[in-house]
Structure formats: structure tokens, C-alpha cells
């Protein structure tokens, strides 16, 4: 494909006019859950960074291994060194305040940016002690993306105030910049799942599907967390084989939703069920993914018709 044709296809894919309402619904759902886990950190997570700042600060300096992005963000304020607990707590409060502004849509863009930046700093800080995870990454990327888009164009005080001034538009208005954050996350979801499938096969080959690998993980996590469900499941080898195939097929085939959006009505519930099952048996906290799946839902057409409809296919030549 020639460069100009590739650029044109990319623009059609990411910047096709999309309803402001779709982006507004995603903003409300994602910000609401993120605020919930910050205010009630142990409700959905076992070891949330938001609830153990005091523990992390108390660790010795020798444990401090700052990620490059966190060191860079802290450089202007603390010279790249460990911030004190008081600063972290103030950062947490400011992030929560920005989150409430983003939720109601008041000064939506700066509020989303500050909320995303605060989450990046707090989550990243928790990974500066040698232990790294990835559960918050997609949420933070989407928050930054929405800060660069008209996420306050619907379901917001900003939109209400604009209508009062006579400058507002309907929530169902199509906007060329309203769809790209949602499309970005659809691609990131697809690439993450595909990467997970490739890693499984790359590390173990087809042996990953023999059921024994899953049994080992279930027993390991069951002993660590004391979850009877994982031990029960590990005792059923044929079921472990079936679930191994299920996980690999859902992850490996999930990118098909980029080609045929109607497939999202199958793959999104299948992926959600996968994560819920992993939580019940192995306590892996992928709850944050659940509101992110809202990017696959055509909210404007769904709310207008009262029946679930497939998302519009991307424009093609």
C-alpha cells in the first residue's frame, strides 16, 4: 500500500465522525470505576498501590528502583528522588479531586489530564520497588487519550453550560475527534490479547494446552491465596484442558473484532468471563478492564433504539 493510501486508510479508521455521546458514556464509566478503586482500594484489589503508600514509603532506599518515566516526572520537584509520604498523599487527594471534575465534566480536558497524570504517578510509584504489573496501563492510556479529545461534549457540565450559552450541540452530534480514543483502545485490547496468546505459545508451545500448565498455576495461586475454587478446578484435568483452549482461542482470535465489529458481541463477553474466572480462582485483579469494554458498545444507537445493535463498520474504499 502506498504511503498516501495508508495515511488515508488510517484517517478513515481513527477519525471517522463518531457521536459525542459514545465518548461521554465511556468517560463516565471509566472515571467512575477508577475513582471507586482509589477511594475504596481494598474493595476490588488485594494489594492496591492506592492503599499501601505508607508501606511503600517505609521501605529502605535500597529498594527504590524508579521507572524512567516516574524519575522524569519527579525530577522537577524532587530531583528524581523518592517523594515523601505527605507529597504522595496530597497527590492522591488532588488526583481524586480531578477525577470528580472529570466525572461530572467540569473543565473536562484539564481534569482528565490531571486525573490521568496522577494515576500514572501513583501507579508507577508502586512499581518502583522491583515488582511490575500492567493492570492499570490501558485505563491510563485511555484517560490521556480522552483528555486530548472532546470527552466533555456530552454528559457533562461543560456541555450543559455551552447549551445555556447557545453554543452547545446535541449529544448525538458526530464529531471527527470523538471516535479515535475508542478506536485506539480497541486496537490496544486486540494487541494485548494477541500478545498474550503468542507468549503462551512461545513459552510452552502446544504443551500450554495440555491442561497441566493451567493446573500448576491454579495450584500455585490456590495455595498462595487460599482459594478453594482454584484447587477444585485443578483437580479436574479435562476441564483444565477445555479452559486452556478457551483462553488461547479468545485471546488469539480477539483481534477479529477490528475486522468485523459485530464479533465484539461474542468476544467481549467471552473475555470478560475469562477475567472474572481468573479473579475467582487466582485473584488476578483485571476488574479495571470491565468498564473499558464500553469502547466496543455503540451507545448512541443502543440507547436510541432500545435494542443491542452492532457497532458501525469502519469506512472502506
N, C-alpha and C positions, 0 to 999 in steps of 0.2 A: 504494500500500500504506500502510495506517495505521501510525503510529509504533509502537504496541504489537505489531502483527503483524510489522513489520520487525524489531523487537527480538527477538521470539520466533524468527523465522527465523534471525537472526544467532546466537542462543544455541544453536539446534539444530545449526547448521552448525559452529560452532567448539568447542562444549562438549559434544558428544555423547560418552558414555563410550567411551574407547579403551583398548586394552591397554597396560599399563606397559612391556611388552617392546618394542613398536614404538618408543617413545621411547628406551628404553635402547639399542637397536641403533643408532639414529641418533646418539645421543650418542657411542658408542664409535667409530663410523666417522668422524664429522666431527672429533672431537677428535684422533683418531689421525693423520689426514692433516694437520691444522693443526700438530700437533707435529712431524711429519716435515718440513714445509716450513720450520719455524723452526729445526730442528736441522741440516737439510741444504738451505739456501736455494737453492743453485745446481743441485740435482738436477732440479727441475721448472720453475724460473723462470730467465729470462735476467738480469734486473735486479731481484732481490728487495730490498725495503727492509730485510729482516732481515739481509741480508748486506753492506749498504753503509752502515751507520750512521756509520762513520768518515769515509767520503767526504762524507756529507751535513753532518756537523758541521764539516768543513773548509771548507765553502762560506762566502763572505763574508756578513756580516749583511744586506747589501742584498738578498740572495736570499731571506731569511726572510719569508714571507708566510703567517702561521699561519691555518689554518682556524678559524672562530669556535668550533667545538666543542673543538678542541685548545687554543686560547688559554684557554677557560673551564676546562678540566681542569687546565691547567698553572698557572693563576692562584694557587691557594693555596700552591703550592710554589716557583714561580719567577717569580711576578708576571706571568705570561703571556709571559715572555721565553724565549729558546732554552735548553733544558736542556743541561748539559754532557754529554760523551760518557760519563763514568763513571756518571751517573744513568741514561742510556739503556741502558747495558749491564746495570746492576742491575735495571732494569725488565724487560729481556728475560729475564734469569735468573729473576726472580720469576714472570713470565708462564709460562715453561716449567715451573716447579715447580707452579704452579697447574694447568697443563694435565695433568700426570701425575696429580695428585689427582683431577681431573675424569675422566680416562680410567679409572682404577680405581674411581671412585665413592666416594671418601672425603671427607666434608664436601662432598657433591656440589654443592649450591646455591651456597655461597660460593666454592667452587673454580671453578665455571663462570662466576660473575660476575667474579671477578678475572681469569680467562683471557680473557673477552670484553673487559673493560676494558683489559687490557694490549695485546691485539691492536688495539683501537681506537686507543690512543695511539701504538703503534709504526707501524701502517699509516698513520694520519692524519699522523704526523710526516713520513713520506716524501712526503706530498702538500702540504707547507707550503713548497715551493720552486717553485711555479708549474706543476707537472705533475700532472694529476689523472687517476686511473683509478677503476675500480669493481669490480674482480675480487673484493676481499675483503668487499664490503658484505653480501652475502647470508649469508656464513658468520658474520660478526659479529652480525648481527641474530638469526640462529638461536641463537647461543651465549647472547645476552642473554635470549632467549625461554625457552630451556631452563633458565636459572638461576631463572626465575620459575615453573617447572613441576616436577612430581615426576620429574625426569630420573634421579634415583638410586633409583627404585623397583624397578629390575630391572638385572641385570648390573652390580652394584656391591657394594662392601664395606659400604656403608650398609645395603643390603637384607639382606646376609648377617648383619650384626650385629643387625639388627632381628629376623630369624628366630631367631637364637640367644637373644634375649630373649623370644621368644614373641609379639612384636608385629608380625612381618612378614606380608606377603601374597604370594601366588603371582605370578610374573612375568606371567602371563596375565590377572591381575585387571584388570577395566575400571575406569578412573578418569576422572571428569569433567574433570580438568585435564590429562590426558595427551595429548590429541589436538590442542589448539589451537596449539602451536608448529609442528607438522607441517602443519596446515591453513594457518597463516599463511604458511609458506614456499611452499606450493603456489600460493597467491594471488600472492605476490611473484614467483615464477617466471613465472607466466602474464602478469602485468602487465609484467614486464621484456621478455619476448619480444614481447608485443603492442606495447609502446613501440618496440622495435627495428624491427618491421615498419612501423609508422606513420612513424617517422623516415626510413626508406628511401624510402617513397613520398612523404613530404612534401618531402624534399630533391630528389628526382630524378623523381618521378612514375613512370610505367611505363618510362621510359628506364632505370631501375635494372635492369630485367630484360633489357636488350638484349645483355648479355654483355660489352660494352665497359667498363662500370664495374668489374665484377669483374676483368677483365683488367688494368685500370690499377692497381687495388690489389695484385694479385698481382705485377705487375712492380715496383711501388714497394717492396713488402716484400721481394721476392726479391733486388733489388739491395742493399737495406739489410742484410738478414741473410745474404745469400749462399746462399739455399736453392734448389737446382736444381729441386725439386719445384714450386715456385711458378712458375718460369719455364717449365717444361714444360707446366703446366696452362694458363698464359696463352697458350700457342701453339695451344690447341685451343678455338676460339671457340664451337663448338656445345656443347661440354662446359661452358663457362662460362655459356652461356645456361641449360642444364639445371640447373646448380648454383645459379644466381641464383634461378630459380623454386623450387628445393628449399628454399633458405634462407628465402625470403619465406613460403612456404606453411607450413613448420614453425613459424616464429615467429608468423605471423598466426593460425594455427589452434590453437596450443598451448593457449590458454585453454579449449578444448573439454573438456580433462581435468577441469575444475571441474564440468562438467555431467554428464559420463559418465566415471567413473573408469577403466573398462576401456580407454579410449583411451590411458591412460598407458603401457600395454604397447607401444604403437606410437610415441607422441610422445617419450617419454623416451629410448629408444634412438636415435631419429632426431635428437634434439637433441644427444645425446652424440656421435654420429657427426659432426655438424656441427662441434662444438667441436674434436674430435680432428683433423678435416680442416683446420680453421683453424690449429691448432697446427703441423701438419706443413708447411703451405705458408707461413704468415705469422707463426708464432711467437707468436700471441696466447695468453697463458697462462690459459686458462679451466679448468685442471685442477681447481681448487678446486670447481667445480660438480659433479664426478662423484660424490663421496660425498653431496652434498646431494640428489641424485636419490633417495636412500634414503627420503625422506619420502613417495614415491609407492608404496612397496612395503608390502603388508600382512604384515609379518614374522611375526606370531604365527600367522596362518593358513597362511602359506607353510611355516614350519618344522614346524608341526603336521601338515600334510598331505603334505609332501614333493613337492608339485606347485605350480607357479605359479598362483595364483588372483587374480582381480581384487579390488582394494580394495572395501570395502563402500560402497555408495552413501550419500550424506548423507540424513538423515531428511527426509521431506517430509510435508506435510499431505495 
